[in-house]
Amino acid sequence: MITQTAEPRGTETGARPSKPPRNETRGGLQLLVLALGFVMASLDTGIMNVAGNDLRARLGLTMSGLTWVVDGYVLAFAALLLLAGSLAKRYGARRIYLIGLAAFTAASLLGAVAPNGTVLVAARFAQGVGAALFMPSSLSLLMNVFPEPARRAKILGIWSAIVSTSIGLAPSLGGLLVGTLGWRSIFLVNLPIGIVALLLTPRVIAAVPARGSTLGGGGHVLGLLTLGSLAYGLIEGPDKGWTSAWVLGAFAVAVLAAAGFAVRERAARTPILPASLFVDGRFAAANVIGFLFNFAFYGALFVLGLFLQTARGAGPVTAGLQMLPAVLIIPLGNMLYARFGPRIGNRAALTASLAASAAGYAVLVLILTPGLPYWVLAVVLAATNIGSGIGSPAMTGVLMEAAGREHADIGSATLNANRQIGSLVGIAGMGAVLTGAGGGHQGAVLAFALAAGALAAAAVVGWLGVRGRA
C-alpha cells in the first residue's frame, strides 16, 4: 500500500492537524493516472460506433468485416483478461499495467497507418491484448491505493464518471475526427494519452509486490478457443449461413472447449478461478450482471450509431452529436452512485437502475420510427442510460467486496472478462439481427428489445443474488 505523505512541518503545537492538501492532490493524480488506460479503451470503443460507415466506404468492408474490426478488439480483450489477472498476480500489477499501456499505444499507431482491412483488424486485436493487460491491473492498483471501503466507494463513482465521460464524448469526438481528418485520426488520438500514462505511472503509483502463482496455461487456451469459436460463429453466421459447416463447427468447438475448461477447473490443484470466490454469491451475481449489462449497452450503442446514419440519414459528425444524450448522461449516474450508493446499498442501487434502463429500452421498442422527433429520442436515451451510470460502479463495488484484496487481480479480471464477452456477444448478436432484418428501423427495434430483456434479467439477478453488505 502507498505510504501516506507525512504531516508538513510548521503545524502549530496543540492545533488539530488537518489532512495535508498534498495527499488529496496526490490521490487525485493517482486516480487520474490509473483511469487513463480505461479512457483510451473507452474512446476507441465509442468512436468505432460512428466510424463504421466511413470504414466500410474507404476500405471496402462488408458488415462482417466491420463487425470484425469492432469485435476483434473485444475478442482479444475478453479472451486474455483472466490470463492478464494471473500475470498481474505473478509478476506485479504495475509492471503488467505498463506493458499493457505500451502495447495498446503501439497498436494504435499500427491502426493509424493500416493500408487495408486485414491490417486494421490485426491492429484491433493487438489493442485488445494491451487493454486486457492494463484493465485488471489498474483496478488492482486502485484497490491498493485506496484501501478504505468508504473512500473507495466514492473513488469508484469518480473513476466511473471519468471513464463514462470519455465514453460520452467518444461518439461526438469520433464524428468530428472522421468528418474532418478521416478515420485514421481516431487511432492517433490515443498516442498522447498513452505516452502521458507511461511517463506518470512509475512516478505516482507504487509497485504492488508480486505473488508467485501458476498461470494455468491449458485453461487459458481452452478459454481462448471458447471465445474465438463463439465469436467466429456469431460474426460469420449471417454471411456464411447459420447451417454452414464452418459456423456449426465453430459453435461445436466453443461448446467442447467450454466443457473442457469447466472440467479442468474442477480437477486442477490451482484453478484459474479460486473456489473461494464462488462461496460468496455476490461474486457470481456481479459477473452475470456484468455480462448482461455490456450485452445490452454496447450492442445497443453499436445499433444506434448505424440507425442514425442509415435510417435517419445523419452524417458521422451529426450522428456523433446525436448520440451524446445516450452516453454523456452516464457520468451523472456515476456521481449519483458515489453520493447515495453507500447509503442505500448495492442491491437496491443495482436492481432499481437496471430495471429503469430496461424500461427505457422497452419504451424505444414501442415508439421508435425513422421519423421520430429527435428530442423525443434524446430524452428517452438519456433517461435510459442514467440507470446505466448507477449500475456500472455498483456492480464493480459488489465484485471488489466479494473478491477482497487477496483476489482483487483475478476478481476484477473475471468481471471485465464477462463484461467484454457480453460486449462481444451483444455486438455480434445485434449485428446479426440487423443483417437478418435488412437493417434500418426494424432491425433497431428488434435489437433494442433484446437490450430491454437482458437488462430486465440483470435486475432480477441483482435483487436475488446480491445479499448482505456490499
C-alpha positions in Angstrom: 0.0 0.0 0.0 1.2 3.5 -0.8 2.5 5.3 2.3 0.7 8.5 3.2 2.7 11.7 3.0 3.9 13.0 6.4 2.5 16.0 8.1 4.1 19.2 6.8 6.4 21.0 9.2 5.2 24.2 10.9 1.9 22.8 12.3 1.1 24.8 15.4 1.5 22.9 18.7 -1.8 21.9 20.1 -3.7 22.6 16.9 -5.7 19.8 15.4 -3.8 18.6 12.4 -5.7 18.6 9.1 -5.2 16.3 6.2 -2.4 17.8 4.1 -3.7 19.1 0.7 -0.7 17.3 -0.9 -2.3 14.0 0.0 -5.5 14.9 -1.7 -3.6 16.2 -4.8 -1.6 13.0 -5.0 -4.7 10.9 -4.6 -6.3 12.7 -7.4 -3.3 12.3 -9.6 -3.1 8.6 -8.8 -6.8 8.2 -9.7 -6.3 10.1 -13.0 -3.2 8.0 -14.0 -5.0 4.7 -13.4 -8.0 5.9 -15.3 -6.0 6.9 -18.4 -5.9 3.3 -19.8 -9.6 3.0 -19.4 -10.1 6.3 -21.1 -8.1 5.2 -24.2 -10.0 1.9 -24.4 -13.4 3.6 -23.9 -12.6 6.3 -26.5 -11.8 3.6 -29.1 -14.9 1.6 -28.4 -17.2 4.6 -28.6 -15.5 6.1 -31.6 -16.0 2.9 -33.6 -19.7 3.3 -33.4 -19.7 6.4 -35.7 -16.7 5.4 -37.8 -18.4 2.3 -39.3 -19.8 3.8 -42.4 -16.6 5.6 -43.3 -14.5 2.5 -42.7 -16.9 0.5 -45.0 -16.6 3.1 -47.7 -12.8 3.7 -47.5 -11.7 0.1 -47.0 -14.5 -1.7 -48.8 -15.5 -3.6 -45.7 -18.6 -5.8 -45.6 -20.8 -5.9 -42.5 -18.9 -9.0 -41.4 -15.6 -7.2 -41.9 -16.8 -4.2 -39.9 -18.0 -6.4 -37.1 -14.5 -8.0 -37.0 -13.0 -4.5 -36.7 -15.2 -3.8 -33.7 -15.3 -7.3 -32.2 -11.6 -8.2 -32.9 -10.6 -5.9 -30.2 -13.3 -7.2 -27.8 -12.4 -10.8 -28.5 -8.7 -10.4 -27.8 -9.6 -8.3 -24.7 -12.1 -10.8 -23.3 -10.1 -13.9 -24.1 -6.9 -12.7 -22.3 -8.4 -11.0 -19.3 -8.1 -14.0 -17.0 -4.5 -14.6 -18.1 -3.7 -11.0 -17.5 -5.1 -11.2 -14.0 -2.8 -14.2 -13.3 0.1 -12.4 -14.8 -0.5 -9.3 -12.6 -0.6 -11.6 -9.5 2.6 -13.4 -10.5 4.7 -10.5 -11.8 3.2 -7.5 -10.2 0.2 -5.3 -11.2 2.2 -2.2 -12.0 4.6 -4.0 -14.4 1.7 -5.6 -16.3 -0.2 -2.3 -16.4 2.8 -0.6 -18.0 3.3 -3.4 -20.5 -0.4 -3.2 -21.5 -0.2 0.6 -21.9 2.8 0.3 -24.2 1.1 -2.5 -26.3 -2.1 -0.5 -26.7 -0.3 2.6 -27.7 1.9 0.8 -30.3 -1.2 -1.0 -31.7 -3.0 2.4 -32.0 -0.1 3.6 -34.2 -0.4 0.4 -36.3 -4.1 1.1 -36.8 -3.5 4.7 -37.8 -1.2 3.5 -40.7 -3.2 0.4 -41.7 -3.4 0.1 -45.5 -6.3 -2.3 -45.6 -9.0 -4.1 -43.5 -6.8 -7.1 -42.7 -4.1 -4.9 -41.1 -6.7 -2.8 -39.3 -8.3 -6.0 -37.8 -4.8 -7.1 -36.7 -4.2 -3.7 -35.0 -7.6 -4.0 -33.2 -6.6 -7.5 -32.0 -3.3 -6.0 -30.7 -5.2 -3.2 -29.0 -7.4 -5.8 -27.2 -4.2 -7.6 -26.0 -2.9 -4.3 -24.5 -6.3 -3.5 -22.9 -6.5 -6.9 -21.4 -3.2 -6.4 -19.7 -3.8 -3.0 -18.2 -7.5 -3.1 -17.2 -7.5 -5.7 -14.4 -4.1 -4.4 -13.2 -5.5 -0.8 -12.9 -8.4 -2.0 -10.7 -5.9 -3.9 -8.5 -3.7 -0.9 -8.2 -6.7 1.3 -7.4 -7.7 -1.0 -4.6 -4.2 -0.9 -3.2 -4.0 2.9 -3.4 -7.5 3.4 -1.8 -7.9 0.5 0.7 -10.6 2.1 2.9 -14.1 0.8 1.8 -16.0 4.1 2.4 -13.4 6.2 0.4 -13.1 3.5 -2.2 -16.9 3.7 -2.9 -16.6 7.4 -3.6 -13.5 6.8 -5.7 -15.3 4.2 -7.8 -18.0 6.7 -8.5 -15.5 9.3 -9.6 -13.5 6.7 -11.5 -16.6 5.5 -13.4 -17.5 9.2 -14.1 -14.1 9.8 -15.7 -14.4 6.7 -17.8 -18.1 7.4 -18.7 -17.3 10.9 -19.7 -14.7 9.6 -22.2 -17.4 7.1 -23.5 -19.8 10.0 -23.7 -17.5 12.3 -25.6 -16.3 9.4 -27.9 -19.2 9.5 -30.5 -19.0 13.3 -31.0 -15.2 13.3 -30.9 -15.2 10.4 -33.3 -17.7 12.0 -35.7 -15.7 15.2 -35.6 -12.4 13.4 -36.3 -13.8 11.2 -39.0 -15.7 14.1 -40.7 -12.6 16.4 -40.7 -9.4 14.4 -40.6 -10.5 10.9 -41.7 -10.8 7.6 -39.8 -7.0 7.3 -39.2 -7.2 10.1 -36.7 -9.3 8.1 -34.3 -6.3 5.9 -33.6 -3.8 8.8 -33.4 -5.8 10.4 -30.6 -4.6 7.5 -28.3 -0.9 8.3 -28.7 -0.6 11.3 -26.4 -2.8 9.7 -23.8 -0.7 6.5 -23.8 2.6 8.4 -23.6 1.5 10.5 -20.7 0.3 7.4 -18.8 3.5 5.6 -19.4 5.6 8.6 -18.1 3.5 9.3 -15.0 2.7 5.8 -13.7 6.1 4.9 -12.4 6.3 8.2 -10.6 3.0 8.3 -8.8 1.9 4.6 -8.4 3.8 2.3 -6.1 4.6 -1.2 -7.2 2.5 -4.0 -5.7 4.6 -7.0 -4.6 4.3 -10.0 -6.9 2.8 -13.1 -5.5 4.0 -16.4 -7.0 1.3 -18.3 -8.7 0.8 -20.7 -11.6 -0.6 -19.4 -14.8 -2.7 -22.4 -15.8 -1.8 -22.2 -19.5 -4.1 -25.1 -20.5 -7.2 -23.4 -19.0 -6.4 -20.1 -20.8 -6.0 -21.9 -24.1 -9.4 -23.6 -23.6 -10.9 -20.2 -22.7 -9.4 -18.6 -25.8 -10.8 -21.4 -28.0 -14.3 -21.0 -26.5 -14.4 -17.2 -27.1 -12.7 -17.3 -30.5 -15.0 -20.0 -31.9 -18.1 -18.4 -30.4 -17.2 -15.0 -32.0 -16.4 -16.6 -35.4 -19.8 -18.3 -35.4 -21.8 -15.2 -34.4 -19.9 -12.9 -36.8 -19.8 -15.1 -39.9 -23.2 -16.7 -39.4 -25.2 -14.0 -41.3 -22.8 -14.2 -44.3 -22.0 -17.9 -44.5 -25.4 -19.1 -43.3 -26.2 -20.4 -39.8 -26.3 -24.0 -41.0 -22.9 -23.9 -42.9 -20.3 -26.4 -41.8 -17.9 -23.7 -40.7 -20.4 -21.9 -38.5 -21.8 -25.1 -37.0 -18.2 -26.4 -36.5 -17.3 -23.2 -34.7 -20.2 -23.5 -32.3 -19.3 -27.1 -31.6 -15.7 -26.2 -30.8 -17.0 -23.4 -28.5 -19.2 -25.9 -26.5 -16.5 -28.6 -26.3 -13.8 -26.0 -25.2 -16.1 -24.6 -22.6 -16.8 -28.0 -21.2 -13.1 -28.8 -21.2 -12.5 -25.5 -19.3 -15.0 -26.5 -16.6 -13.6 -30.0 -16.2 -10.1 -28.6 -16.0 -11.1 -26.0 -13.3 -12.7 -28.8 -11.2 -9.6 -31.1 -11.4 -6.8 -28.6 -11.2 -4.8 -28.1 -7.9 -4.6 -24.4 -8.7 -7.6 -23.4 -10.7 -7.6 -20.1 -12.6 -10.6 -19.0 -10.6 -10.1 -19.8 -6.9 -13.0 -21.8 -5.5 -13.2 -19.4 -2.5 -14.5 -16.7 -4.9 -17.7 -18.6 -5.5 -18.5 -19.1 -1.9 -19.8 -15.6 -1.9 -22.9 -15.4 -4.1 -22.3 -11.7 -4.8 -19.3 -12.7 -7.0 -21.3 -14.9 -9.3 -24.2 -12.3 -9.4 -21.8 -9.4 -10.3 -20.4 -11.4 -13.2 -23.8 -12.4 -14.6 -24.9 -8.8 -14.3 -21.7 -7.6 -16.0 -22.3 -9.9 -19.0 -26.0 -8.8 -19.4 -25.2 -5.1 -18.8 -22.5 -5.0 -21.6 -24.6 -7.1 -23.9 -27.3 -4.6 -23.8 -25.3 -1.3 -23.6 -22.6 -1.9 -26.2 -24.9 -3.9 -28.5 -27.5 -1.1 -28.4 -24.8 1.6 -28.9 -23.5 -0.2 -32.0 -27.0 -0.4 -33.4 -27.8 3.2 -32.5 -24.8 4.6 -34.4 -25.8 2.6 -37.6 -29.5 3.5 -37.2 -28.9 7.2 -37.0 -26.8 7.1 -40.2 -28.7 4.6 -42.3 -32.4 5.0 -41.2 -32.2 8.8 -40.4 -29.6 9.8 -42.9 -27.2 11.5 -40.4 -23.5 12.1 -41.3 -20.7 11.0 -39.0 -20.5 14.4 -37.2 -24.2 14.7 -36.8 -24.6 11.1 -35.7 -21.9 11.6 -33.1 -23.6 14.7 -31.7 -26.9 13.0 -31.7 -25.5 10.1 -29.6 -24.4 12.4 -26.8 -27.6 12.1 -24.7 -27.2 8.3 -24.7 -23.8 8.4 -23.2 -23.0 11.8 -21.7 -25.7 11.4 -19.1 -23.9 8.3 -17.7 -21.4 10.3 -15.5 -24.3 11.9 -13.7 -25.4 8.4 -12.8 -21.9 7.6 -11.6 -21.8 10.6 -9.4 -25.3 9.8 -8.0 -23.9 6.4 -7.1 -20.9 7.9 -5.4 -23.2 10.1 -3.3 -26.0 7.7 -2.5 -24.8 4.2 -3.3 -23.1 3.6 0.1 -26.3 4.8 1.8 -28.9 2.7 0.0 -26.7 -0.4 -0.7 -25.6 -2.0 -3.9 -28.6 -4.4 -4.0 -31.1 -1.6 -4.2 -28.9 0.5 -6.5 -28.4 -2.3 -9.0 -32.0 -3.5 -9.1 -33.5 -0.1 -9.5 -31.0 1.2 -12.0 -31.1 -1.9 -14.2 -34.9 -2.0 -14.1 -35.1 1.7 -15.1 -32.7 1.1 -18.1 -34.8 -2.0 -19.2 -37.9 0.2 -19.1 -36.2 2.8 -21.2 -35.3 0.4 -24.0 -38.9 -1.1 -23.8 -40.2 2.4 -24.5 -37.9 2.8 -27.5 -39.3 -0.5 -28.9 -42.8 0.9 -28.7 -42.1 4.4 -30.2 -39.1 4.1 -32.5 -39.6 5.1 -36.1 -37.3 6.8 -38.7 -39.3 9.9 -38.4 -39.4 10.1 -34.5 -38.6 13.7 -33.4 -35.0 13.7 -32.3 -35.8 15.4 -29.0 -38.0 12.5 -28.0 -35.3 10.0 -28.9 -32.7 12.1 -26.9 -34.9 12.3 -23.8 -35.6 8.5 -23.8 -32.0 7.6 -24.3 -30.9 10.0 -21.5 -33.4 8.5 -19.1 -32.4 5.0 -20.1 -28.7 5.5 -19.6 -28.7 7.4 -16.3 -29.6 4.0 -14.9 -26.5 2.5 -16.6 -24.4 5.1 -14.9 -25.6 4.0 -11.5 -25.4 0.3 -12.3 -21.8 0.1 -13.5 -20.0 1.3 -10.4 -22.5 -0.6 -8.2 -21.6 -3.9 -9.8 -17.9 -3.2 -9.5 -18.4 -2.4 -5.8 -20.1 -5.7 -5.3 -17.4 -7.6 -7.1 -14.5 -5.9 -5.2 -16.1 -6.5 -1.8 -16.7 -10.2 -2.7 -13.1 -10.7 -4.1 -11.3 -8.8 -1.4 -7.7 -7.6 -1.7 -6.3 -11.1 -1.9 -8.2 -11.9 -5.1 -8.5 -8.4 -6.5 -6.5 -9.2 -9.6 -8.3 -12.3 -10.7 -11.7 -11.0 -9.5 -11.5 -7.8 -11.5 -10.2 -9.7 -14.5 -13.1 -12.1 -14.2 -15.7 -9.3 -14.1 -14.0 -7.5 -17.0 -13.9 -10.7 -19.0 -17.6 -11.4 -18.5 -18.4 -7.8 -19.4 -16.3 -8.0 -22.6 -17.8 -11.3 -23.5 -21.2 -9.6 -23.1 -20.0 -6.8 -25.4 -18.7 -9.3 -28.0 -21.9 -11.3 -28.0 -24.1 -8.2 -27.9 -22.4 -6.5 -30.9 -22.2 -9.7 -32.9 -25.7 -10.8 -32.0 -27.3 -7.5 -32.7 -25.3 -7.1 -35.9 -26.8 -10.5 -36.9 -30.2 -9.2 -36.0 -29.7 -6.1 -38.1 -28.5 -8.2 -41.1 -31.4 -10.6 -40.8 -33.9 -7.7 -40.6 -32.4 -5.9 -43.6 -31.0 -3.1 -41.3 -32.8 0.1 -40.7 -35.7 0.7 -38.4 -37.0 -2.9 -38.0 -33.6 -4.2 -37.1 -33.1 -1.5 -34.5 -36.4 -2.2 -32.9 -35.5 -5.9 -32.5 -32.1 -5.0 -31.1 -33.5 -2.7 -28.5 -36.0 -5.4 -27.5 -33.0 -7.7 -26.8 -31.4 -5.0 -24.8 -34.5 -4.5 -22.7 -34.8 -8.2 -22.0 -31.1 -8.5 -21.0 -31.3 -5.6 -18.5 -34.6 -6.9 -17.0 -32.9 -10.2 -16.4 -29.9 -8.4 -14.8 -32.2 -6.5 -12.5 -33.7 -9.8 -11.3 -30.2 -11.3 -10.7 -29.3 -8.1 -8.8 -32.2 -8.5 -6.4 -31.9 -12.2 -5.9 -28.1 -12.6 -6.0 -26.7 -9.6 -4.1 -27.2 -10.2 -0.4 -25.5 -8.8 2.7 -23.1 -5.9 2.9 -21.6 -4.9 -0.4 
